[in-house]
Amino acid sequence: MTSNVRRFLLIGLVVACAAVVVAWTSISPSSDRHWIPEQARLPEASIRGDSVRIRNVRDFTYTARQNFTSRYDDRDYDLGKLVSVWYVLTPFTERWRGPASSVDWSFRRTCCNYP
């Protein structure tokens, strides 16, 4: 293989990689698609100082896997009372297909009237 052929192949490889990078970075995320009813509404958070309001918190009641009563709540949190945050990743199956993630928040109690 001559040096001109190697140079041509190297330039072609660099151009192809650059095209893939440009195409990949030009993709914009979108949630505009058909979702299952349980995941059709996204939560929204608004932050003001130490207060956070989360709208559309899912609070469903399930009677069977496909039978449920949907309900969404708006919740307010005082970040000044935040004690700990745990970010947990759990695999769906033994064959790794990506994790399920969840966040657990612990707040300092200010009232004693808890069930």
C-alpha positions, 0 to 999 in steps of 0.5 A: 500500500503506497503512502498516497493510498494510506493518506487517502484512507486516513482522510476518509476515516477522519471525515467519516468519524467527523460526519458521525459526530456532527450527526450524533450531536445534532440530534435533539432530545424529544419527549413527543411520542406515544407514551403508556398512560402511566408515563404520559405526564412528566413532572415539573420542578420549580425552585425558589431559594430553599423551596422546591415545588414538584408538579405532576408527581405520580400517585397511582393506585393499582388494583392489577397490572393494567388496572389503575386509578391515576392521580397526580399531586403537587408537592412542596419540599424544604431543602433546608430540612434535607438530611440525605439523598441516595441515588440507586441503580438496579439492573432490570435482569441478570442480563444487563440491559441498563439500570432502573434508577431511583432517588430516595430523599430523607428530610428532617421531621418537624412534626410528630403527627406521622402515621 
